[in-house]
Amino acid sequence: MTVETRYRVIVRCPNCGEKYILRGRNNEKGELETGFKQCVCGNETNLRIDVTPE
Ligand SMILES: [Zn+2]
């Protein structure tokens, strides 16, 4: 019995300036899942992430 909350996730890459708008939701562990892996420039650690409930 879970209420599924969806989130709008905005990921910005300060390295190359790319911006991604994704949909996310919490998985069984309560972690936010977006499917985002890395930026096109290869950056996967230095990211600015904004999460807003929909
Ligand atoms: Zn980038």
mmCIF file of the protein (N, C-alpha, C, O) and its ligand, coordinates in Angstrom:
data_MODEL
# 
_entry.id   MODEL 
# 
loop_
_entity.id 
_entity.type 
_entity.pdbx_number_of_molecules 
1 polymer     1 
2 non-polymer 1 
# 
_entity_poly.entity_id                      1 
_entity_poly.type                           'polypeptide(L)' 
_entity_poly.nstd_linkage                   no 
_entity_poly.nstd_monomer                   no 
_entity_poly.pdbx_seq_one_letter_code       MTVETRYRVIVRCPNCGEKYILRGRNNEKGELETGFKQCVCGNETNLRIDVTPE 
_entity_poly.pdbx_seq_one_letter_code_can   MTVETRYRVIVRCPNCGEKYILRGRNNEKGELETGFKQCVCGNETNLRIDVTPE 
_entity_poly.pdbx_strand_id                 A 
# 
loop_
_entity_poly_seq.entity_id 
_entity_poly_seq.num 
_entity_poly_seq.mon_id 
_entity_poly_seq.hetero 
1 1  MET n 
1 2  THR n 
1 3  VAL n 
1 4  GLU n 
1 5  THR n 
1 6  ARG n 
1 7  TYR n 
1 8  ARG n 
1 9  VAL n 
1 10 ILE n 
1 11 VAL n 
1 12 ARG n 
1 13 CYS n 
1 14 PRO n 
1 15 ASN n 
1 16 CYS n 
1 17 GLY n 
1 18 GLU n 
1 19 LYS n 
1 20 TYR n 
1 21 ILE n 
1 22 LEU n 
1 23 ARG n 
1 24 GLY n 
1 25 ARG n 
1 26 ASN n 
1 27 ASN n 
1 28 GLU n 
1 29 LYS n 
1 30 GLY n 
1 31 GLU n 
1 32 LEU n 
1 33 GLU n 
1 34 THR n 
1 35 GLY n 
1 36 PHE n 
1 37 LYS n 
1 38 GLN n 
1 39 CYS n 
1 40 VAL n 
1 41 CYS n 
1 42 GLY n 
1 43 ASN n 
1 44 GLU n 
1 45 THR n 
1 46 ASN n 
1 47 LEU n 
1 48 ARG n 
1 49 ILE n 
1 50 ASP n 
1 51 VAL n 
1 52 THR n 
1 53 PRO n 
1 54 GLU n 
# 
loop_
_struct_asym.id 
_struct_asym.entity_id 
A 1 
B 2 
# 
loop_
_chem_comp.id 
_chem_comp.type 
_chem_comp.mon_nstd_flag 
ARG 'L-peptide linking' y 
ASN 'L-peptide linking' y 
ASP 'L-peptide linking' y 
CYS 'L-peptide linking' y 
GLN 'L-peptide linking' y 
GLU 'L-peptide linking' y 
GLY 'peptide linking'   y 
ILE 'L-peptide linking' y 
LEU 'L-peptide linking' y 
LYS 'L-peptide linking' y 
MET 'L-peptide linking' y 
PHE 'L-peptide linking' y 
PRO 'L-peptide linking' y 
THR 'L-peptide linking' y 
TYR 'L-peptide linking' y 
VAL 'L-peptide linking' y 
ZN  non-polymer         . 
# 
_pdbx_entity_nonpoly.entity_id   2 
_pdbx_entity_nonpoly.name        ? 
_pdbx_entity_nonpoly.comp_id     ZN 
# 
_pdbx_nonpoly_scheme.asym_id         B 
_pdbx_nonpoly_scheme.entity_id       2 
_pdbx_nonpoly_scheme.mon_id          ZN 
_pdbx_nonpoly_scheme.ndb_seq_num     1 
_pdbx_nonpoly_scheme.pdb_seq_num     101 
_pdbx_nonpoly_scheme.auth_seq_num    101 
_pdbx_nonpoly_scheme.pdb_mon_id      ZN 
_pdbx_nonpoly_scheme.auth_mon_id     ZN 
_pdbx_nonpoly_scheme.pdb_strand_id   A 
_pdbx_nonpoly_scheme.pdb_ins_code    . 
# 
loop_
_atom_site.group_PDB 
_atom_site.id 
_atom_site.type_symbol 
_atom_site.label_atom_id 
_atom_site.label_alt_id 
_atom_site.label_comp_id 
_atom_site.label_asym_id 
_atom_site.label_entity_id 
_atom_site.label_seq_id 
_atom_site.pdbx_PDB_ins_code 
_atom_site.Cartn_x 
_atom_site.Cartn_y 
_atom_site.Cartn_z 
_atom_site.occupancy 
_atom_site.B_iso_or_equiv 
_atom_site.pdbx_formal_charge 
_atom_site.auth_seq_id 
_atom_site.auth_comp_id 
_atom_site.auth_asym_id 
_atom_site.auth_atom_id 
_atom_site.pdbx_PDB_model_num 
ATOM   1   N  N  . MET A 1 1  ? 0.836  -1.190 0.000   1.00 0.00 ? 1   MET A N  1 
ATOM   2   C  CA . MET A 1 1  ? 0.000  0.000  0.000   1.00 0.00 ? 1   MET A CA 1 
ATOM   3   C  C  . MET A 1 1  ? 0.880  1.253  0.000   1.00 0.00 ? 1   MET A C  1 
ATOM   4   O  O  . MET A 1 1  ? 1.324  1.727  1.045   1.00 0.00 ? 1   MET A O  1 
ATOM   5   N  N  . THR A 1 2  ? 1.105  1.747  -1.159  1.00 0.00 ? 2   THR A N  1 
ATOM   6   C  CA . THR A 1 2  ? 1.960  2.931  -1.232  1.00 0.00 ? 2   THR A CA 1 
ATOM   7   C  C  . THR A 1 2  ? 1.300  4.004  -2.085  1.00 0.00 ? 2   THR A C  1 
ATOM   8   O  O  . THR A 1 2  ? 0.678  3.727  -3.110  1.00 0.00 ? 2   THR A O  1 
ATOM   9   N  N  . VAL A 1 3  ? 1.451  5.184  -1.643  1.00 0.00 ? 3   VAL A N  1 
ATOM   10  C  CA . VAL A 1 3  ? 1.013  6.324  -2.449  1.00 0.00 ? 3   VAL A CA 1 
ATOM   11  C  C  . VAL A 1 3  ? 2.203  6.744  -3.299  1.00 0.00 ? 3   VAL A C  1 
ATOM   12  O  O  . VAL A 1 3  ? 3.258  7.123  -2.791  1.00 0.00 ? 3   VAL A O  1 
ATOM   13  N  N  . GLU A 1 4  ? 2.003  6.667  -4.586  1.00 0.00 ? 4   GLU A N  1 
ATOM   14  C  CA . GLU A 1 4  ? 3.115  6.998  -5.462  1.00 0.00 ? 4   GLU A CA 1 
ATOM   15  C  C  . GLU A 1 4  ? 3.141  8.498  -5.754  1.00 0.00 ? 4   GLU A C  1 
ATOM   16  O  O  . GLU A 1 4  ? 2.217  9.059  -6.343  1.00 0.00 ? 4   GLU A O  1 
ATOM   17  N  N  . THR A 1 5  ? 4.204  9.105  -5.329  1.00 0.00 ? 5   THR A N  1 
ATOM   18  C  CA . THR A 1 5  ? 4.378  10.520 -5.615  1.00 0.00 ? 5   THR A CA 1 
ATOM   19  C  C  . THR A 1 5  ? 5.350  10.679 -6.759  1.00 0.00 ? 5   THR A C  1 
ATOM   20  O  O  . THR A 1 5  ? 6.434  10.096 -6.763  1.00 0.00 ? 5   THR A O  1 
ATOM   21  N  N  . ARG A 1 6  ? 4.953  11.463 -7.716  1.00 0.00 ? 6   ARG A N  1 
ATOM   22  C  CA . ARG A 1 6  ? 5.859  11.719 -8.833  1.00 0.00 ? 6   ARG A CA 1 
ATOM   23  C  C  . ARG A 1 6  ? 6.511  13.075 -8.662  1.00 0.00 ? 6   ARG A C  1 
ATOM   24  O  O  . ARG A 1 6  ? 5.931  14.016 -8.120  1.00 0.00 ? 6   ARG A O  1 
ATOM   25  N  N  . TYR A 1 7  ? 7.728  13.135 -9.141  1.00 0.00 ? 7   TYR A N  1 
ATOM   26  C  CA . TYR A 1 7  ? 8.486  14.363 -9.000  1.00 0.00 ? 7   TYR A CA 1 
ATOM   27  C  C  . TYR A 1 7  ? 8.967  14.846 -10.355 1.00 0.00 ? 7   TYR A C  1 
ATOM   28  O  O  . TYR A 1 7  ? 9.244  14.064 -11.265 1.00 0.00 ? 7   TYR A O  1 
ATOM   29  N  N  . ARG A 1 8  ? 9.053  16.144 -10.452 1.00 0.00 ? 8   ARG A N  1 
ATOM   30  C  CA . ARG A 1 8  ? 9.710  16.727 -11.605 1.00 0.00 ? 8   ARG A CA 1 
ATOM   31  C  C  . ARG A 1 8  ? 11.137 17.026 -11.175 1.00 0.00 ? 8   ARG A C  1 
ATOM   32  O  O  . ARG A 1 8  ? 11.377 17.736 -10.199 1.00 0.00 ? 8   ARG A O  1 
ATOM   33  N  N  . VAL A 1 9  ? 12.060 16.477 -11.915 1.00 0.00 ? 9   VAL A N  1 
ATOM   34  C  CA . VAL A 1 9  ? 13.464 16.596 -11.545 1.00 0.00 ? 9   VAL A CA 1 
ATOM   35  C  C  . VAL A 1 9  ? 14.192 17.381 -12.629 1.00 0.00 ? 9   VAL A C  1 
ATOM   36  O  O  . VAL A 1 9  ? 14.161 17.026 -13.807 1.00 0.00 ? 9   VAL A O  1 
ATOM   37  N  N  . ILE A 1 10 ? 14.834 18.433 -12.210 1.00 0.00 ? 10  ILE A N  1 
ATOM   38  C  CA . ILE A 1 10 ? 15.620 19.219 -13.157 1.00 0.00 ? 10  ILE A CA 1 
ATOM   39  C  C  . ILE A 1 10 ? 17.092 19.041 -12.817 1.00 0.00 ? 10  ILE A C  1 
ATOM   40  O  O  . ILE A 1 10 ? 17.540 19.380 -11.722 1.00 0.00 ? 10  ILE A O  1 
ATOM   41  N  N  . VAL A 1 11 ? 17.825 18.508 -13.769 1.00 0.00 ? 11  VAL A N  1 
ATOM   42  C  CA . VAL A 1 11 ? 19.252 18.270 -13.575 1.00 0.00 ? 11  VAL A CA 1 
ATOM   43  C  C  . VAL A 1 11 ? 20.022 19.252 -14.444 1.00 0.00 ? 11  VAL A C  1 
ATOM   44  O  O  . VAL A 1 11 ? 19.815 19.335 -15.655 1.00 0.00 ? 11  VAL A O  1 
ATOM   45  N  N  . ARG A 1 12 ? 20.895 19.977 -13.810 1.00 0.00 ? 12  ARG A N  1 
ATOM   46  C  CA . ARG A 1 12 ? 21.727 20.920 -14.567 1.00 0.00 ? 12  ARG A CA 1 
ATOM   47  C  C  . ARG A 1 12 ? 23.180 20.517 -14.416 1.00 0.00 ? 12  ARG A C  1 
ATOM   48  O  O  . ARG A 1 12 ? 23.647 20.166 -13.333 1.00 0.00 ? 12  ARG A O  1 
ATOM   49  N  N  . CYS A 1 13 ? 23.873 20.578 -15.535 1.00 0.00 ? 13  CYS A N  1 
ATOM   50  C  CA . CYS A 1 13 ? 25.294 20.256 -15.539 1.00 0.00 ? 13  CYS A CA 1 
ATOM   51  C  C  . CYS A 1 13 ? 26.091 21.556 -15.623 1.00 0.00 ? 13  CYS A C  1 
ATOM   52  O  O  . CYS A 1 13 ? 26.051 22.244 -16.643 1.00 0.00 ? 13  CYS A O  1 
ATOM   53  N  N  . PRO A 1 14 ? 26.812 21.892 -14.561 1.00 0.00 ? 14  PRO A N  1 
ATOM   54  C  CA . PRO A 1 14 ? 27.598 23.128 -14.587 1.00 0.00 ? 14  PRO A CA 1 
ATOM   55  C  C  . PRO A 1 14 ? 28.823 23.030 -15.495 1.00 0.00 ? 14  PRO A C  1 
ATOM   56  O  O  . PRO A 1 14 ? 29.416 24.049 -15.848 1.00 0.00 ? 14  PRO A O  1 
ATOM   57  N  N  . ASN A 1 15 ? 29.196 21.831 -15.867 1.00 0.00 ? 15  ASN A N  1 
ATOM   58  C  CA . ASN A 1 15 ? 30.374 21.664 -16.722 1.00 0.00 ? 15  ASN A CA 1 
ATOM   59  C  C  . ASN A 1 15 ? 30.121 22.146 -18.151 1.00 0.00 ? 15  ASN A C  1 
ATOM   60  O  O  . ASN A 1 15 ? 30.943 22.857 -18.729 1.00 0.00 ? 15  ASN A O  1 
ATOM   61  N  N  . CYS A 1 16 ? 28.970 21.749 -18.715 1.00 0.00 ? 16  CYS A N  1 
ATOM   62  C  CA . CYS A 1 16 ? 28.705 22.099 -20.107 1.00 0.00 ? 16  CYS A CA 1 
ATOM   63  C  C  . CYS A 1 16 ? 27.433 22.926 -20.254 1.00 0.00 ? 16  CYS A C  1 
ATOM   64  O  O  . CYS A 1 16 ? 27.132 23.396 -21.352 1.00 0.00 ? 16  CYS A O  1 
ATOM   65  N  N  . GLY A 1 17 ? 26.678 23.114 -19.167 1.00 0.00 ? 17  GLY A N  1 
ATOM   66  C  CA . GLY A 1 17 ? 25.486 23.947 -19.220 1.00 0.00 ? 17  GLY A CA 1 
ATOM   67  C  C  . GLY A 1 17 ? 24.245 23.219 -19.698 1.00 0.00 ? 17  GLY A C  1 
ATOM   68  O  O  . GLY A 1 17 ? 23.204 23.848 -19.886 1.00 0.00 ? 17  GLY A O  1 
ATOM   69  N  N  . GLU A 1 18 ? 24.324 21.920 -19.900 1.00 0.00 ? 18  GLU A N  1 
ATOM   70  C  CA . GLU A 1 18 ? 23.171 21.138 -20.352 1.00 0.00 ? 18  GLU A CA 1 
ATOM   71  C  C  . GLU A 1 18 ? 22.136 21.045 -19.234 1.00 0.00 ? 18  GLU A C  1 
ATOM   72  O  O  . GLU A 1 18 ? 22.475 21.048 -18.051 1.00 0.00 ? 18  GLU A O  1 
ATOM   73  N  N  . LYS A 1 19 ? 20.867 20.961 -19.635 1.00 0.00 ? 19  LYS A N  1 
ATOM   74  C  CA . LYS A 1 19 ? 19.779 20.896 -18.666 1.00 0.00 ? 19  LYS A CA 1 
ATOM   75  C  C  . LYS A 1 19 ? 18.836 19.776 -19.055 1.00 0.00 ? 19  LYS A C  1 
ATOM   76  O  O  . LYS A 1 19 ? 18.476 19.629 -20.223 1.00 0.00 ? 19  LYS A O  1 
ATOM   77  N  N  . TYR A 1 20 ? 18.440 18.989 -18.072 1.00 0.00 ? 20  TYR A N  1 
ATOM   78  C  CA . TYR A 1 20 ? 17.546 17.867 -18.324 1.00 0.00 ? 20  TYR A CA 1 
ATOM   79  C  C  . TYR A 1 20 ? 16.321 17.991 -17.438 1.00 0.00 ? 20  TYR A C  1 
ATOM   80  O  O  . TYR A 1 20 ? 16.429 18.277 -16.245 1.00 0.00 ? 20  TYR A O  1 
ATOM   81  N  N  . ILE A 1 21 ? 15.160 17.774 -18.026 1.00 0.00 ? 21  ILE A N  1 
ATOM   82  C  CA . ILE A 1 21 ? 13.939 17.742 -17.229 1.00 0.00 ? 21  ILE A CA 1 
ATOM   83  C  C  . ILE A 1 21 ? 13.403 16.324 -17.266 1.00 0.00 ? 21  ILE A C  1 
ATOM   84  O  O  . ILE A 1 21 ? 13.081 15.788 -18.326 1.00 0.00 ? 21  ILE A O  1 
ATOM   85  N  N  . LEU A 1 22 ? 13.316 15.727 -16.082 1.00 0.00 ? 22  LEU A N  1 
ATOM   86  C  CA . LEU A 1 22 ? 12.987 14.315 -15.989 1.00 0.00 ? 22  LEU A CA 1 
ATOM   87  C  C  . LEU A 1 22 ? 11.800 14.110 -15.052 1.00 0.00 ? 22  LEU A C  1 
ATOM   88  O  O  . LEU A 1 22 ? 11.414 14.999 -14.293 1.00 0.00 ? 22  LEU A O  1 
ATOM   89  N  N  . ARG A 1 23 ? 11.241 12.918 -15.134 1.00 0.00 ? 23  ARG A N  1 
ATOM   90  C  CA . ARG A 1 23 ? 10.237 12.502 -14.177 1.00 0.00 ? 23  ARG A CA 1 
ATOM   91  C  C  . ARG A 1 23 ? 10.883 11.511 -13.228 1.00 0.00 ? 23  ARG A C  1 
ATOM   92  O  O  . ARG A 1 23 ? 11.613 10.614 -13.650 1.00 0.00 ? 23  ARG A O  1 
ATOM   93  N  N  . GLY A 1 24 ? 10.609 11.680 -11.948 1.00 0.00 ? 24  GLY A N  1 
ATOM   94  C  CA . GLY A 1 24 ? 11.170 10.750 -10.979 1.00 0.00 ? 24  GLY A CA 1 
ATOM   95  C  C  . GLY A 1 24 ? 10.108 10.243 -10.034 1.00 0.00 ? 24  GLY A C  1 
ATOM   96  O  O  . GLY A 1 24 ? 9.033  10.828 -9.906  1.00 0.00 ? 24  GLY A O  1 
ATOM   97  N  N  . ARG A 1 25 ? 10.427 9.146  -9.374  1.00 0.00 ? 25  ARG A N  1 
ATOM   98  C  CA . ARG A 1 25 ? 9.540  8.641  -8.319  1.00 0.00 ? 25  ARG A CA 1 
ATOM   99  C  C  . ARG A 1 25 ? 10.387 7.874  -7.322  1.00 0.00 ? 25  ARG A C  1 
ATOM   100 O  O  . ARG A 1 25 ? 11.527 7.508  -7.610  1.00 0.00 ? 25  ARG A O  1 
ATOM   101 N  N  . ASN A 1 26 ? 9.829  7.636  -6.163  1.00 0.00 ? 26  ASN A N  1 
ATOM   102 C  CA . ASN A 1 26 ? 10.562 6.914  -5.140  1.00 0.00 ? 26  ASN A CA 1 
ATOM   103 C  C  . ASN A 1 26 ? 10.468 5.420  -5.380  1.00 0.00 ? 26  ASN A C  1 
ATOM   104 O  O  . ASN A 1 26 ? 9.392  4.898  -5.672  1.00 0.00 ? 26  ASN A O  1 
ATOM   105 N  N  . ASN A 1 27 ? 11.583 4.739  -5.260  1.00 0.00 ? 27  ASN A N  1 
ATOM   106 C  CA . ASN A 1 27 ? 11.569 3.282  -5.374  1.00 0.00 ? 27  ASN A CA 1 
ATOM   107 C  C  . ASN A 1 27 ? 11.281 2.664  -4.008  1.00 0.00 ? 27  ASN A C  1 
ATOM   108 O  O  . ASN A 1 27 ? 10.979 3.374  -3.049  1.00 0.00 ? 27  ASN A O  1 
ATOM   109 N  N  . GLU A 1 28 ? 11.376 1.329  -3.925  1.00 0.00 ? 28  GLU A N  1 
ATOM   110 C  CA . GLU A 1 28 ? 11.022 0.617  -2.691  1.00 0.00 ? 28  GLU A CA 1 
ATOM   111 C  C  . GLU A 1 28 ? 11.869 1.061  -1.515  1.00 0.00 ? 28  GLU A C  1 
ATOM   112 O  O  . GLU A 1 28 ? 11.435 1.006  -0.365  1.00 0.00 ? 28  GLU A O  1 
ATOM   113 N  N  . LYS A 1 29 ? 13.080 1.500  -1.814  1.00 0.00 ? 29  LYS A N  1 
ATOM   114 C  CA . LYS A 1 29 ? 13.975 1.908  -0.731  1.00 0.00 ? 29  LYS A CA 1 
ATOM   115 C  C  . LYS A 1 29 ? 13.777 3.370  -0.346  1.00 0.00 ? 29  LYS A C  1 
ATOM   116 O  O  . LYS A 1 29 ? 14.444 3.886  0.551   1.00 0.00 ? 29  LYS A O  1 
ATOM   117 N  N  . GLY A 1 30 ? 12.848 4.030  -1.039  1.00 0.00 ? 30  GLY A N  1 
ATOM   118 C  CA . GLY A 1 30 ? 12.603 5.426  -0.734  1.00 0.00 ? 30  GLY A CA 1 
ATOM   119 C  C  . GLY A 1 30 ? 13.577 6.366  -1.417  1.00 0.00 ? 30  GLY A C  1 
ATOM   120 O  O  . GLY A 1 30 ? 13.611 7.564  -1.136  1.00 0.00 ? 30  GLY A O  1 
ATOM   121 N  N  . GLU A 1 31 ? 14.370 5.803  -2.319  1.00 0.00 ? 31  GLU A N  1 
ATOM   122 C  CA . GLU A 1 31 ? 15.311 6.654  -3.042  1.00 0.00 ? 31  GLU A CA 1 
ATOM   123 C  C  . GLU A 1 31 ? 14.653 7.187  -4.301  1.00 0.00 ? 31  GLU A C  1 
ATOM   124 O  O  . GLU A 1 31 ? 13.816 6.524  -4.915  1.00 0.00 ? 31  GLU A O  1 
ATOM   125 N  N  . LEU A 1 32 ? 15.036 8.366  -4.663  1.00 0.00 ? 32  LEU A N  1 
ATOM   126 C  CA . LEU A 1 32 ? 14.474 8.970  -5.858  1.00 0.00 ? 32  LEU A CA 1 
ATOM   127 C  C  . LEU A 1 32 ? 15.090 8.347  -7.110  1.00 0.00 ? 32  LEU A C  1 
ATOM   128 O  O  . LEU A 1 32 ? 16.310 8.289  -7.269  1.00 0.00 ? 32  LEU A O  1 
ATOM   129 N  N  . GLU A 1 33 ? 14.210 7.888  -7.984  1.00 0.00 ? 33  GLU A N  1 
ATOM   130 C  CA . GLU A 1 33 ? 14.637 7.230  -9.209  1.00 0.00 ? 33  GLU A CA 1 
ATOM   131 C  C  . GLU A 1 33 ? 14.254 8.073  -10.408 1.00 0.00 ? 33  GLU A C  1 
ATOM   132 O  O  . GLU A 1 33 ? 13.082 8.396  -10.599 1.00 0.00 ? 33  GLU A O  1 
ATOM   133 N  N  . THR A 1 34 ? 15.232 8.426  -11.207 1.00 0.00 ? 34  THR A N  1 
ATOM   134 C  CA . THR A 1 34 ? 14.925 9.242  -12.385 1.00 0.00 ? 34  THR A CA 1 
ATOM   135 C  C  . THR A 1 34 ? 15.366 8.568  -13.670 1.00 0.00 ? 34  THR A C  1 
ATOM   136 O  O  . THR A 1 34 ? 14.891 8.915  -14.751 1.00 0.00 ? 34  THR A O  1 
ATOM   137 N  N  . GLY A 1 35 ? 16.268 7.610  -13.560 1.00 0.00 ? 35  GLY A N  1 
ATOM   138 C  CA . GLY A 1 35 ? 16.822 6.984  -14.751 1.00 0.00 ? 35  GLY A CA 1 
ATOM   139 C  C  . GLY A 1 35 ? 17.980 7.772  -15.332 1.00 0.00 ? 35  GLY A C  1 
ATOM   140 O  O  . GLY A 1 35 ? 18.603 7.361  -16.311 1.00 0.00 ? 35  GLY A O  1 
ATOM   141 N  N  . PHE A 1 36 ? 18.258 8.916  -14.710 1.00 0.00 ? 36  PHE A N  1 
ATOM   142 C  CA . PHE A 1 36 ? 19.361 9.729  -15.206 1.00 0.00 ? 36  PHE A CA 1 
ATOM   143 C  C  . PHE A 1 36 ? 20.681 9.092  -14.833 1.00 0.00 ? 36  PHE A C  1 
ATOM   144 O  O  . PHE A 1 36 ? 20.896 8.727  -13.677 1.00 0.00 ? 36  PHE A O  1 
ATOM   145 N  N  . LYS A 1 37 ? 21.567 8.956  -15.807 1.00 0.00 ? 37  LYS A N  1 
ATOM   146 C  CA . LYS A 1 37 ? 22.855 8.326  -15.533 1.00 0.00 ? 37  LYS A CA 1 
ATOM   147 C  C  . LYS A 1 37 ? 23.977 9.350  -15.525 1.00 0.00 ? 37  LYS A C  1 
ATOM   148 O  O  . LYS A 1 37 ? 24.688 9.509  -14.533 1.00 0.00 ? 37  LYS A O  1 
ATOM   149 N  N  . GLN A 1 38 ? 24.120 10.029 -16.629 1.00 0.00 ? 38  GLN A N  1 
ATOM   150 C  CA . GLN A 1 38 ? 25.175 11.031 -16.702 1.00 0.00 ? 38  GLN A CA 1 
ATOM   151 C  C  . GLN A 1 38 ? 24.865 12.021 -17.806 1.00 0.00 ? 38  GLN A C  1 
ATOM   152 O  O  . GLN A 1 38 ? 24.001 11.790 -18.652 1.00 0.00 ? 38  GLN A O  1 
ATOM   153 N  N  . CYS A 1 39 ? 25.586 13.123 -17.776 1.00 0.00 ? 39  CYS A N  1 
ATOM   154 C  CA . CYS A 1 39 ? 25.403 14.147 -18.785 1.00 0.00 ? 39  CYS A CA 1 
ATOM   155 C  C  . CYS A 1 39 ? 26.075 13.713 -20.096 1.00 0.00 ? 39  CYS A C  1 
ATOM   156 O  O  . CYS A 1 39 ? 26.916 12.814 -20.105 1.00 0.00 ? 39  CYS A O  1 
ATOM   157 N  N  . VAL A 1 40 ? 25.697 14.354 -21.181 1.00 0.00 ? 40  VAL A N  1 
ATOM   158 C  CA . VAL A 1 40 ? 26.307 14.028 -22.473 1.00 0.00 ? 40  VAL A CA 1 
ATOM   159 C  C  . VAL A 1 40 ? 27.817 14.285 -22.476 1.00 0.00 ? 40  VAL A C  1 
ATOM   160 O  O  . VAL A 1 40 ? 28.553 13.680 -23.256 1.00 0.00 ? 40  VAL A O  1 
ATOM   161 N  N  . CYS A 1 41 ? 28.269 15.182 -21.605 1.00 0.00 ? 41  CYS A N  1 
ATOM   162 C  CA . CYS A 1 41 ? 29.693 15.485 -21.552 1.00 0.00 ? 41  CYS A CA 1 
ATOM   163 C  C  . CYS A 1 41 ? 30.457 14.491 -20.688 1.00 0.00 ? 41  CYS A C  1 
ATOM   164 O  O  . CYS A 1 41 ? 31.673 14.602 -20.537 1.00 0.00 ? 41  CYS A O  1 
ATOM   165 N  N  . GLY A 1 42 ? 29.743 13.516 -20.119 1.00 0.00 ? 42  GLY A N  1 
ATOM   166 C  CA . GLY A 1 42 ? 30.408 12.496 -19.326 1.00 0.00 ? 42  GLY A CA 1 
ATOM   167 C  C  . GLY A 1 42 ? 30.397 12.778 -17.835 1.00 0.00 ? 42  GLY A C  1 
ATOM   168 O  O  . GLY A 1 42 ? 30.801 11.940 -17.029 1.00 0.00 ? 42  GLY A O  1 
ATOM   169 N  N  . ASN A 1 43 ? 29.933 13.960 -17.481 1.00 0.00 ? 43  ASN A N  1 
ATOM   170 C  CA . ASN A 1 43 ? 29.867 14.324 -16.068 1.00 0.00 ? 43  ASN A CA 1 
ATOM   171 C  C  . ASN A 1 43 ? 28.732 13.578 -15.374 1.00 0.00 ? 43  ASN A C  1 
ATOM   172 O  O  . ASN A 1 43 ? 27.590 13.624 -15.832 1.00 0.00 ? 43  ASN A O  1 
ATOM   173 N  N  . GLU A 1 44 ? 29.033 12.898 -14.284 1.00 0.00 ? 44  GLU A N  1 
ATOM   174 C  CA . GLU A 1 44 ? 27.974 12.212 -13.554 1.00 0.00 ? 44  GLU A CA 1 
ATOM   175 C  C  . GLU A 1 44 ? 28.010 12.506 -12.064 1.00 0.00 ? 44  GLU A C  1 
ATOM   176 O  O  . GLU A 1 44 ? 27.191 11.977 -11.312 1.00 0.00 ? 44  GLU A O  1 
ATOM   177 N  N  . THR A 1 45 ? 28.933 13.329 -11.632 1.00 0.00 ? 45  THR A N  1 
ATOM   178 C  CA . THR A 1 45 ? 29.032 13.594 -10.197 1.00 0.00 ? 45  THR A CA 1 
ATOM   179 C  C  . THR A 1 45 ? 28.761 15.047 -9.856  1.00 0.00 ? 45  THR A C  1 
ATOM   180 O  O  . THR A 1 45 ? 28.157 15.337 -8.823  1.00 0.00 ? 45  THR A O  1 
ATOM   181 N  N  . ASN A 1 46 ? 29.199 15.964 -10.708 1.00 0.00 ? 46  ASN A N  1 
ATOM   182 C  CA . ASN A 1 46 ? 29.045 17.385 -10.412 1.00 0.00 ? 46  ASN A CA 1 
ATOM   183 C  C  . ASN A 1 46 ? 27.780 17.914 -11.076 1.00 0.00 ? 46  ASN A C  1 
ATOM   184 O  O  . ASN A 1 46 ? 27.840 18.556 -12.124 1.00 0.00 ? 46  ASN A O  1 
ATOM   185 N  N  . LEU A 1 47 ? 26.629 17.637 -10.454 1.00 0.00 ? 47  LEU A N  1 
ATOM   186 C  CA . LEU A 1 47 ? 25.355 18.009 -11.043 1.00 0.00 ? 47  LEU A CA 1 
ATOM   187 C  C  . LEU A 1 47 ? 24.513 18.777 -10.040 1.00 0.00 ? 47  LEU A C  1 
ATOM   188 O  O  . LEU A 1 47 ? 24.580 18.522 -8.837  1.00 0.00 ? 47  LEU A O  1 
ATOM   189 N  N  . ARG A 1 48 ? 23.724 19.711 -10.533 1.00 0.00 ? 48  ARG A N  1 
ATOM   190 C  CA . ARG A 1 48 ? 22.768 20.419 -9.681  1.00 0.00 ? 48  ARG A CA 1 
ATOM   191 C  C  . ARG A 1 48 ? 21.397 19.825 -9.936  1.00 0.00 ? 48  ARG A C  1 
ATOM   192 O  O  . ARG A 1 48 ? 20.909 19.845 -11.066 1.00 0.00 ? 48  ARG A O  1 
ATOM   193 N  N  . ILE A 1 49 ? 20.785 19.306 -8.911  1.00 0.00 ? 49  ILE A N  1 
ATOM   194 C  CA . ILE A 1 49 ? 19.512 18.626 -9.066  1.00 0.00 ? 49  ILE A CA 1 
ATOM   195 C  C  . ILE A 1 49 ? 18.431 19.322 -8.254  1.00 0.00 ? 49  ILE A C  1 
ATOM   196 O  O  . ILE A 1 49 ? 18.570 19.527 -7.049  1.00 0.00 ? 49  ILE A O  1 
ATOM   197 N  N  . ASP A 1 50 ? 17.357 19.677 -8.936  1.00 0.00 ? 50  ASP A N  1 
ATOM   198 C  CA . ASP A 1 50 ? 16.199 20.299 -8.295  1.00 0.00 ? 50  ASP A CA 1 
ATOM   199 C  C  . ASP A 1 50 ? 15.029 19.343 -8.370  1.00 0.00 ? 50  ASP A C  1 
ATOM   200 O  O  . ASP A 1 50 ? 14.693 18.857 -9.450  1.00 0.00 ? 50  ASP A O  1 
ATOM   201 N  N  . VAL A 1 51 ? 14.404 19.067 -7.240  1.00 0.00 ? 51  VAL A N  1 
ATOM   202 C  CA . VAL A 1 51 ? 13.279 18.144 -7.215  1.00 0.00 ? 51  VAL A CA 1 
ATOM   203 C  C  . VAL A 1 51 ? 12.029 18.874 -6.753  1.00 0.00 ? 51  VAL A C  1 
ATOM   204 O  O  . VAL A 1 51 ? 12.021 19.506 -5.697  1.00 0.00 ? 51  VAL A O  1 
ATOM   205 N  N  . THR A 1 52 ? 10.969 18.780 -7.555  1.00 0.00 ? 52  THR A N  1 
ATOM   206 C  CA . THR A 1 52 ? 9.703  19.411 -7.205  1.00 0.00 ? 52  THR A CA 1 
ATOM   207 C  C  . THR A 1 52 ? 8.587  18.377 -7.292  1.00 0.00 ? 52  THR A C  1 
ATOM   208 O  O  . THR A 1 52 ? 8.448  17.732 -8.331  1.00 0.00 ? 52  THR A O  1 
ATOM   209 N  N  . PRO A 1 53 ? 7.797  18.194 -6.256  1.00 0.00 ? 53  PRO A N  1 
ATOM   210 C  CA . PRO A 1 53 ? 6.657  17.269 -6.351  1.00 0.00 ? 53  PRO A CA 1 
ATOM   211 C  C  . PRO A 1 53 ? 5.653  17.786 -7.354  1.00 0.00 ? 53  PRO A C  1 
ATOM   212 O  O  . PRO A 1 53 ? 5.430  18.993 -7.457  1.00 0.00 ? 53  PRO A O  1 
ATOM   213 N  N  . GLU A 1 54 ? 5.037  16.862 -8.105  1.00 0.00 ? 54  GLU A N  1 
ATOM   214 C  CA . GLU A 1 54 ? 4.060  17.272 -9.107  1.00 0.00 ? 54  GLU A CA 1 
ATOM   215 C  C  . GLU A 1 54 ? 2.666  17.299 -8.515  1.00 0.00 ? 54  GLU A C  1 
ATOM   216 O  O  . GLU A 1 54 ? 1.705  17.622 -9.214  1.00 0.00 ? 54  GLU A O  1 
HETATM 217 ZN ZN . ZN  B 2 .  ? 27.562 18.209 -19.049 1.00 0.00 2 101 ZN  A ZN 1 
# 
